[in-house]
Amino acid sequence: MSNNSFLKLFSDDGYIINQDLLDDTILYKGHPARVNGCGYIAAYNLLHANNIDIFHDDVRISLNRVSTSSPWPTPTDVLYGYIKRYINNAEEVTDNASKIIDLVKKYNSGIFRYTEDGTPHYVAFVKTNGDNYRFFNVGDYFTDKEMPIDKFIRNHMQFNEAIYCILCI
């Protein structure tokens, strides 16, 4: 993780870390993926974290085909169904922050869906060591960062907010 990771689309180890750098011609659900692609990007990053060898654009195209109910954002059931095709042990959970913090610590990777400043967003994460996790494509100047799960939730979510996540062992 470099200090200039916000200047790169991909991390050195292959995660998509900054959707703002996607070209406007790359569309997802009828909109530029740089503003509407967090769902497929989180799916790609979670698959990558679980050693599923898949091209990132294949994830975008596949989810674009099945996610036709709404132009914004990727529905959670669609995202979970797609992930389950590749990762059998994936689990889907929605709960409050304090319960999610304890639960996530039992898993190696996952996706959060939450709302920050009124905008829904998906973020993938992987366990690095101890209670630290690495988060990808969170937002401006926070593209590839490592921190404890409770700090991430405190900084990016309302503590009483219902948090949706997909978790993988």
Buried (B, 14 or more C-beta within 10 A) or exposed (E): EEEEBBEBBBBEEEBBBBBEBBEEEEBBBEEBBBBBBBBBBBBBBBBBBBEBEEEBEEBBEBBBEEBEEEEEBBBBEBBBBBBBEBBEEBBBBEBBBEEBBEBBBEBBBBBBBBBBEEEBBBBBBBBEEEBBBBBBBBBEEBBBBBBBBBEBBBEBBBEEBBBBBBBBE
